[in-house]
Amino acid sequence: MSDYARRMAFLSARIFGEVFKGTTYKNHKIVKQMAEKPKHKDNFVVNYYPPYYKLDLAFENLRHHGLFRDEHQDFKEEMIRQRTLRGKIKPKKGEGKRAMKRKAAGGQ
């Protein structure tokens, strides 16, 4: 193949988006990746997992209205309730021992 024919084949491949004959395996792999549809526009990749955040909110609303029973959440709330009854929960800001002393002494 003459030098002119090789350059014309190279230019033709560049113009029409084809792979030039003398490319290596790595270059061919990159060309193939660039020719694919971008991942953020691929509907299969974007919607691979269901919208768990929306599902969780829906179940939380159903639980609030009494239409769904989440036993794990019930258990966690019961544990928190029992800890508060035993006095194991940290007091809110302004309700601790030092704040109560200050209030009893007439401070702010």
Rosetta blueprint (number, residue, H / E / L):
1 M L
2 S L
3 D H
4 Y H
5 A H
6 R H
7 R H
8 M H
9 A H
10 F H
11 L H
12 S H
13 A H
14 R H
15 I H
16 F L
17 G L
18 E L
19 V L
20 F L
21 K L
22 G L
23 T L
24 T L
25 Y H
26 K H
27 N H
28 H H
29 K H
30 I H
31 V H
32 K H
33 Q H
34 M H
35 A H
36 E L
37 K L
38 P L
39 K H
40 H H
41 K H
42 D L
43 N H
44 F H
45 V H
46 V H
47 N L
48 Y L
49 Y L
50 P L
51 P L
52 Y H
53 Y H
54 K H
55 L H
56 D H
57 L H
58 A H
59 F H
60 E H
61 N H
62 L H
63 R H
64 H H
65 H L
66 G L
67 L L
68 F L
69 R L
70 D L
71 E H
72 H H
73 Q H
74 D H
75 F H
76 K H
77 E H
78 E H
79 M H
80 I H
81 R H
82 Q H
83 R H
84 T H
85 L H
86 R H
87 G L
88 K L
89 I L
90 K L
91 P L
92 K L
93 K L
94 G L
95 E L
96 G L
97 K H
98 R H
99 A H
100 M H
101 K H
102 R H
103 K H
104 A H
105 A L
106 G L
107 G L
108 Q L
